Amino acid sequence: MSNIRRRTRPGRAFGWLWAAYAVSAYGTGLGFGAFSVVAITVLNASSAEVAVLSSSGLVLGALLAVPLGPWMEFRAKRPVMIAMDVVRFAALASVPLAYWLGVLSFAQLLVVSIVTATAKIAFTAASGAYLETIVPAHGLLVATSRFESTTWSATVIGPPVGGAAIGLLGPVTTVVIDAVSYLLSALGIAAITEPEQPPQHTRTRRCSDIAEGWRYILTHDTLRRFFFNAMLVNGLIMATEPLLSVLMLSHLGFPVWEYGLAFAVPCIGGLIGARLARRIAARLGERTVLRVFGTLRACWPLGLAFIRPGLPGLVVVMVTELGLIICASIFNAVFAAHRLNTTAQDRHARVLTAWSITTSTSIAAITVLWGLLAQLTSPGTAIALAGILLLGTPFLLPRHVKTPEPASANPSHEEPVSSSDRA
């Protein structure tokens, strides 16, 4: 048993990468919603301006990230990750600096939002490609489960602590913390001493490389179906979040603290799911987990159509969100490892960039569409329709998921770099 555990440990390099990710994840959690708070309290922004601020980063950041996939593919990934962290630090640090100088503007917040969104997409793609080179293929699920667990723990702890910090220390406090977290993340990645494996191929970038990530996904039998499934599931789930706030706070009269409680407590399910993902995959098999939990995560949101005032409605929201988050976190951890193992090594950065870009734009587009639908009907009707449509998304999942043979894909993955680990 100890030998098996040692072989699946991701290694020392992953320990630094995970620590860097954890620092930035908690910084992001603490800074959740900070730009909206600054825009409203400092700049007296309207609701329309706040909506533009929230969506512009997703859309314009995704468009600016399009050429970054091929640019990163044939370069060392660690310098790219450090550079993207430094860019985010500099962009975010400009906000408190401008605030203290009395020159902060809405245009600056907009530019910073776009820059950080672009850098996030580039960092995510580079880190995913880098992860596959430092972790043995049979240990990728361990690594992705730890990332998933960290994400949800930051989601549970960050927003309430960040809200308290804003109340005590001022509106730009969490922006400062978020900025520093990226600087610490860059230092953590720079502390990795193991030499990075060079890209398999080095050649001149071509214009056709920009579309290579999408071309690879759309011509791959299983990734193509997962791709369309993910776009719809993520888009429909995220589109209901602002509608739920309107429904619960304006139409059903929930107090703000109950609304916050309804979404904070179920995030514990992300920790539960991430911890269980590896055990469930070992027991049921990867293909079964992807099919079963890919289906289950689409079944829960329909429950939100049955929200009522008072305690029963609060329980409905919490149970629905808890079930959704547990199933989604299990699926996400297993799928992240499966996608890395399935994608050819010289396509990782472009595939992950294309995936992130499409996710961002689809969420923004569906959110706008569902906002218009709610305006024409009602928030409850729009939420119910999203739940019904989600029930059809499992049909997009591939019927047969091939489990790749990781050892042949990358000979360097025979053993991890080091048996020491921060776990």
C-alpha positions as CSV (number, residue, x, y, z in Angstrom):
1,M,0.0,0.0,0.0
2,S,2.8,2.4,0.9
3,N,4.5,1.8,-2.5
4,I,1.2,2.5,-4.4
5,R,0.7,5.7,-2.4
6,R,4.3,6.8,-3.2
7,R,3.9,6.2,-6.9
8,T,0.7,8.3,-7.0
9,R,2.1,11.2,-5.1
10,P,2.5,14.2,-7.4
11,G,6.0,15.2,-6.2
12,R,7.9,18.2,-4.9
13,A,7.3,20.4,-8.0
14,F,3.6,19.9,-7.7
15,G,3.8,20.9,-4.0
16,W,5.1,24.3,-5.0
17,L,2.6,24.6,-7.8
18,W,-0.2,23.6,-5.4
19,A,1.0,26.1,-2.8
20,A,1.1,28.9,-5.4
21,Y,-2.4,28.0,-6.6
22,A,-3.7,27.9,-3.0
23,V,-2.3,31.4,-2.2
24,S,-3.9,32.9,-5.4
25,A,-7.1,31.0,-4.9
26,Y,-7.6,32.4,-1.4
27,G,-6.7,35.8,-2.6
28,T,-9.3,35.6,-5.3
29,G,-11.8,34.3,-2.8
30,L,-11.2,37.2,-0.4
31,G,-11.5,39.6,-3.4
32,F,-14.7,38.1,-4.7
33,G,-17.0,40.9,-5.9
34,A,-14.5,43.5,-4.9
35,F,-14.7,45.4,-8.2
36,S,-18.4,45.7,-7.9
37,V,-18.1,47.0,-4.4
38,V,-15.5,49.6,-5.4
39,A,-17.5,50.6,-8.5
40,I,-20.7,51.1,-6.4
41,T,-19.3,52.6,-3.2
42,V,-16.4,54.7,-4.6
43,L,-17.5,55.6,-8.2
44,N,-21.3,55.5,-7.7
45,A,-21.7,53.2,-10.7
46,S,-25.1,52.3,-11.9
47,S,-26.4,48.7,-12.1
48,A,-25.9,48.7,-15.9
49,E,-22.2,49.8,-15.4
50,V,-21.7,47.0,-12.8
51,A,-23.1,44.5,-15.2
52,V,-20.8,45.7,-18.0
53,L,-17.9,45.5,-15.6
54,S,-18.7,41.9,-14.7
55,S,-19.3,40.7,-18.3
56,S,-16.6,42.6,-20.2
57,G,-13.8,40.8,-18.5
58,L,-15.2,37.5,-19.6
59,V,-15.9,38.4,-23.2
60,L,-13.0,40.8,-24.1
61,G,-10.5,38.9,-22.0
62,A,-11.5,35.7,-23.9
63,L,-11.0,37.5,-27.2
64,L,-7.6,38.8,-26.3
65,A,-6.5,35.4,-25.1
66,V,-7.2,33.7,-28.5
67,P,-3.6,34.1,-29.9
68,L,-2.0,33.1,-26.6
69,G,-2.7,29.4,-27.0
70,P,-0.3,28.8,-29.9
71,W,2.1,31.4,-28.5
72,M,2.4,29.3,-25.3
73,E,2.4,25.8,-26.9
74,F,6.0,25.8,-28.0
75,R,7.4,27.7,-25.0
76,A,8.4,26.7,-21.5
77,K,5.2,27.0,-19.4
78,R,6.7,28.1,-16.1
79,P,8.0,31.5,-17.3
80,V,4.5,32.1,-18.8
81,M,2.8,31.3,-15.5
82,I,5.1,33.6,-13.6
83,A,4.6,36.4,-16.2
84,M,0.8,36.1,-16.0
85,D,0.9,36.3,-12.2
86,V,3.1,39.4,-12.3
87,V,0.7,41.0,-14.9
88,R,-2.2,40.3,-12.6
89,F,-0.3,41.7,-9.6
90,A,0.6,44.9,-11.5
91,A,-3.0,45.4,-12.9
92,L,-4.7,44.9,-9.5
93,A,-2.1,46.9,-7.6
94,S,-2.9,49.9,-9.8
95,V,-6.5,50.0,-8.4
96,P,-5.6,50.8,-4.7
97,L,-2.8,53.1,-5.9
98,A,-5.2,55.1,-8.0
99,Y,-7.7,55.1,-5.2
100,W,-5.2,56.5,-2.7
101,L,-4.2,59.2,-5.2
102,G,-7.8,60.1,-5.9
103,V,-7.7,59.3,-9.6
104,L,-9.5,56.0,-9.8
105,S,-12.0,55.8,-12.7
106,F,-14.5,53.3,-14.0
107,A,-12.5,53.0,-17.2
108,Q,-9.5,51.8,-15.2
109,L,-11.6,49.2,-13.4
110,L,-12.8,48.0,-16.9
111,V,-9.2,47.8,-18.2
112,V,-8.0,45.9,-15.2
113,S,-10.9,43.5,-15.4
114,I,-10.1,42.7,-19.0
115,V,-6.3,42.3,-18.4
116,T,-6.8,40.0,-15.4
117,A,-9.3,37.9,-17.2
118,T,-6.9,37.5,-20.2
119,A,-4.0,36.6,-17.9
120,K,-6.2,34.1,-16.0
121,I,-7.0,32.2,-19.2
122,A,-3.3,32.2,-20.2
123,F,-2.2,31.1,-16.7
124,T,-4.9,28.3,-16.6
125,A,-3.8,26.9,-19.9
126,A,-0.1,27.1,-19.2
127,S,-0.5,25.5,-15.7
128,G,-2.6,22.7,-17.1
129,A,0.0,21.9,-19.7
130,Y,2.8,22.2,-17.1
131,L,1.0,20.0,-14.6
132,E,1.0,17.1,-17.1
133,T,4.8,17.3,-17.3
134,I,5.5,17.2,-13.6
135,V,2.9,14.7,-12.4
136,P,2.8,11.0,-13.4
137,A,-0.2,10.3,-15.4
138,H,-1.6,7.9,-12.8
139,G,-1.3,10.7,-10.2
140,L,-3.1,13.4,-12.2
141,L,-6.4,12.6,-10.5
142,V,-4.8,13.1,-7.1
143,A,-3.5,16.5,-8.3
144,T,-6.7,17.7,-9.9
145,S,-8.7,16.6,-6.8
146,R,-6.4,18.7,-4.6
147,F,-6.9,21.8,-6.9
148,E,-10.6,21.2,-6.8
149,S,-10.6,20.9,-3.0
150,T,-8.6,24.1,-2.7
151,T,-10.9,26.0,-5.0
152,W,-13.9,25.1,-2.9
153,S,-12.3,25.8,0.5
154,A,-11.3,29.2,-0.8
155,T,-14.9,29.7,-1.9
156,V,-16.2,28.8,1.5
157,I,-13.8,31.0,3.5
158,G,-12.8,33.8,1.2
159,P,-16.0,35.8,0.5
160,P,-17.3,36.2,4.1
161,V,-13.8,37.1,5.4
162,G,-13.3,39.5,2.5
163,G,-16.6,41.1,3.2
164,A,-15.6,41.6,6.8
165,A,-12.2,43.1,5.7
166,I,-14.0,45.6,3.4
167,G,-16.3,46.6,6.2
168,L,-13.4,47.2,8.7
169,L,-10.6,48.4,6.4
170,G,-12.2,50.0,3.4
171,P,-13.3,49.1,-0.2
172,V,-9.9,48.4,-1.8
173,T,-8.6,46.2,1.0
174,T,-9.3,42.9,-0.7
175,V,-8.0,44.2,-4.0
176,V,-4.7,44.7,-2.3
177,I,-4.8,41.2,-0.8
178,D,-5.7,39.7,-4.2
179,A,-2.8,41.5,-5.9
180,V,-0.3,40.4,-3.3
181,S,-1.5,36.8,-3.6
182,Y,-0.5,36.8,-7.3
183,L,2.9,38.1,-6.4
184,L,3.3,35.3,-3.8
185,S,2.1,32.8,-6.4
186,A,4.8,33.9,-8.9
187,L,7.4,33.5,-6.2
188,G,6.1,30.0,-5.4
189,I,6.3,28.9,-9.0
190,A,9.8,30.5,-9.3
191,A,10.9,28.3,-6.3
192,I,10.4,25.1,-8.3
193,T,13.9,23.8,-8.9
194,E,13.3,20.8,-11.1
195,P,14.1,21.7,-14.8
196,E,11.1,21.9,-17.0
197,Q,10.8,19.5,-19.9
198,P,11.2,21.3,-23.2
199,P,8.3,21.3,-25.6
200,Q,8.3,18.3,-27.9
201,H,8.4,20.5,-31.0
202,T,9.7,24.0,-31.6
203,R,8.7,25.8,-34.8
204,T,7.6,29.1,-36.2
205,R,4.0,30.0,-35.2
206,R,1.5,30.0,-38.0
207,C,-1.8,31.8,-38.3
208,S,-3.6,28.4,-38.5
209,D,-2.3,27.6,-35.0
210,I,-4.8,30.0,-33.5
211,A,-7.7,27.7,-34.4
212,E,-5.8,24.5,-33.6
213,G,-7.2,24.1,-30.1
214,W,-10.8,24.2,-31.4
215,R,-9.9,22.0,-34.4
216,Y,-8.4,19.4,-32.1
217,I,-11.4,19.4,-29.8
218,L,-14.0,19.3,-32.5
219,T,-12.3,16.4,-34.3
220,H,-11.8,14.3,-31.2
221,D,-14.6,11.8,-30.6
222,T,-14.9,12.2,-26.8
223,L,-13.6,15.7,-26.2
224,R,-16.0,17.1,-28.7
225,R,-19.1,15.8,-26.8
226,F,-17.7,16.8,-23.4
227,F,-16.9,20.2,-24.9
228,F,-20.5,21.0,-25.9
229,N,-21.9,19.4,-22.7
230,A,-19.6,21.6,-20.6
231,M,-20.6,24.8,-22.5
232,L,-24.3,24.2,-22.0
233,V,-24.1,23.0,-18.4
234,N,-21.8,25.8,-17.2
235,G,-23.6,28.4,-19.1
236,L,-27.1,27.4,-17.9
237,I,-26.0,27.0,-14.3
238,M,-24.2,30.3,-14.1
239,A,-27.0,32.1,-15.9
240,T,-29.4,31.3,-13.1
241,E,-27.1,32.8,-10.3
242,P,-28.1,36.5,-10.8
243,L,-31.7,35.5,-11.4
244,L,-31.7,33.6,-8.1
245,S,-30.5,36.8,-6.3
246,V,-33.4,38.8,-7.8
247,L,-35.9,36.0,-7.0
248,M,-34.8,35.5,-3.4
249,L,-34.1,39.1,-2.4
250,S,-36.7,41.0,-4.4
251,H,-39.6,38.7,-5.1
252,L,-39.5,36.3,-2.1
253,G,-38.2,38.7,0.5
254,F,-35.3,36.7,1.9
255,P,-33.0,38.7,4.2
256,V,-29.5,39.2,2.8
257,W,-27.9,37.1,5.5
258,E,-30.2,34.1,4.6
259,Y,-29.3,34.6,0.9
260,G,-25.6,34.5,1.8
261,L,-26.1,31.5,4.0
262,A,-28.0,29.6,1.3
263,F,-25.0,29.7,-1.0
264,A,-22.1,29.6,1.5
265,V,-23.0,26.5,3.4
266,P,-23.4,24.2,0.3
267,C,-19.9,25.1,-0.9
268,I,-18.7,22.6,1.7
269,G,-20.0,20.0,-0.8
270,G,-17.1,21.0,-3.1
271,L,-14.6,19.9,-0.4
272,I,-16.6,16.6,0.1
273,G,-16.7,15.9,-3.6
274,A,-13.1,16.7,-4.2
275,R,-12.0,14.4,-1.4
276,L,-14.2,11.6,-2.6
277,A,-13.4,11.8,-6.3
278,R,-10.3,9.6,-6.3
279,R,-11.9,6.9,-4.2
280,I,-15.0,6.8,-6.3
281,A,-13.0,6.7,-9.5
282,A,-10.9,3.8,-8.1
283,R,-14.1,1.9,-7.2
284,L,-16.3,2.6,-10.2
285,G,-13.8,3.5,-12.9
286,E,-13.2,6.7,-14.7
287,R,-15.7,6.2,-17.5
288,T,-18.5,5.4,-15.1
289,V,-17.8,8.4,-12.9
290,L,-17.8,10.8,-15.9
291,R,-21.2,9.4,-17.2
292,V,-22.9,9.1,-13.8
293,F,-21.8,12.4,-12.2
294,G,-21.9,14.2,-15.5
295,T,-25.6,13.3,-15.6
296,L,-26.3,13.9,-11.9
297,R,-24.9,17.4,-11.9
298,A,-27.4,18.4,-14.5
299,C,-30.4,17.0,-12.5
300,W,-30.2,19.2,-9.4
301,P,-30.8,22.8,-10.7
302,L,-34.4,22.0,-11.6
303,G,-35.1,22.0,-7.8
304,L,-34.5,25.7,-7.8
305,A,-37.8,26.2,-9.6
306,F,-39.6,25.2,-6.4
307,I,-38.3,27.9,-4.1
308,R,-40.8,29.3,-1.7
309,P,-40.6,32.0,0.9
310,G,-39.4,31.2,4.4
311,L,-37.5,28.3,5.8
312,P,-38.8,25.7,3.3
313,G,-37.5,27.7,0.4
314,L,-34.1,28.2,2.2
315,V,-33.8,24.4,2.7
316,V,-34.7,23.8,-1.0
317,V,-31.9,26.1,-2.1
318,M,-29.3,24.7,0.2
319,V,-30.1,21.0,-0.5
320,T,-30.2,21.7,-4.3
321,E,-26.9,23.6,-4.3
322,L,-25.3,21.0,-2.0
323,G,-26.2,18.1,-4.3
324,L,-25.2,20.1,-7.4
325,I,-21.8,21.1,-6.0
326,I,-20.9,17.6,-4.7
327,C,-21.7,16.0,-8.1
328,A,-20.0,18.8,-10.1
329,S,-16.8,18.7,-7.9
330,I,-16.4,14.9,-8.4
331,F,-17.0,15.2,-12.1
332,N,-14.6,18.2,-12.5
333,A,-11.7,16.5,-10.7
334,V,-12.0,13.3,-12.7
335,F,-12.6,15.1,-16.0
336,A,-9.7,17.5,-15.6
337,A,-7.3,14.5,-15.3
338,H,-9.1,12.7,-18.1
339,R,-8.7,15.7,-20.5
340,L,-5.0,16.0,-19.8
341,N,-4.4,12.3,-20.4
342,T,-6.5,12.3,-23.5
343,T,-5.0,15.4,-25.2
344,A,-1.8,15.0,-27.2
345,Q,1.0,16.6,-25.3
346,D,1.9,19.1,-28.1
347,R,-1.8,20.4,-28.0
348,H,-2.3,21.0,-24.3
349,A,-1.9,24.8,-24.2
350,R,-4.0,25.4,-27.3
351,V,-6.8,23.0,-26.2
352,L,-7.0,24.4,-22.7
353,T,-6.9,28.0,-24.0
354,A,-9.7,27.2,-26.5
355,W,-11.7,25.5,-23.7
356,S,-11.4,28.5,-21.3
357,I,-12.2,31.0,-24.0
358,T,-15.3,29.2,-25.1
359,T,-16.4,28.7,-21.5
360,S,-16.1,32.4,-20.7
361,T,-17.9,33.6,-23.8
362,S,-20.7,31.0,-23.5
363,I,-21.4,31.9,-19.9
364,A,-21.5,35.6,-20.7
365,A,-23.8,35.0,-23.7
366,I,-26.2,32.7,-22.0
367,T,-26.3,34.9,-18.9
368,V,-27.4,37.9,-21.0
369,L,-30.0,35.8,-22.9
370,W,-31.5,34.5,-19.6
371,G,-31.6,38.0,-18.2
372,L,-33.7,39.1,-21.2
373,L,-35.8,36.0,-20.8
374,A,-36.4,36.8,-17.1
375,Q,-37.3,40.3,-18.1
376,L,-39.9,39.1,-20.5
377,T,-41.3,36.4,-18.2
378,S,-40.1,36.2,-14.6
379,P,-37.0,35.0,-12.8
380,G,-38.7,31.9,-11.6
381,T,-39.8,30.9,-15.2
382,A,-36.3,31.5,-16.5
383,I,-34.8,29.4,-13.8
384,A,-37.3,26.6,-14.4
385,L,-36.5,26.6,-18.1
386,A,-32.8,26.4,-17.5
387,G,-33.4,23.4,-15.2
388,I,-35.5,21.7,-17.9
389,L,-32.9,22.3,-20.6
390,L,-30.1,21.0,-18.3
391,L,-32.0,17.6,-18.1
392,G,-31.2,17.2,-21.8
393,T,-27.5,17.9,-21.5
394,P,-26.5,14.3,-20.4
395,F,-27.4,13.2,-24.0
396,L,-24.3,15.1,-25.2
397,L,-22.0,13.1,-23.0
398,P,-20.0,10.5,-24.9
399,R,-21.5,7.0,-24.7
400,H,-18.1,5.3,-24.6
401,V,-15.3,7.0,-22.8
402,K,-11.9,5.5,-23.6
403,T,-9.5,5.4,-20.7
404,P,-6.1,6.4,-22.1
405,E,-2.9,4.4,-21.4
406,P,-0.9,7.2,-19.7
407,A,2.5,5.4,-19.6
408,S,3.0,5.4,-23.3
409,A,2.0,9.1,-23.7
410,N,4.8,10.4,-21.7
411,P,7.8,8.2,-20.8
412,S,9.0,10.7,-18.2
413,H,6.0,9.9,-16.0
414,E,7.3,6.6,-14.9
415,E,8.1,8.1,-11.5
416,P,7.4,11.4,-9.8
417,V,10.3,13.8,-9.4
418,S,10.2,13.5,-5.7
419,S,8.3,11.4,-3.1
420,S,8.0,14.3,-0.7
421,D,4.7,16.1,-0.8
422,R,2.9,18.9,1.1
423,A,-0.3,16.8,1.5
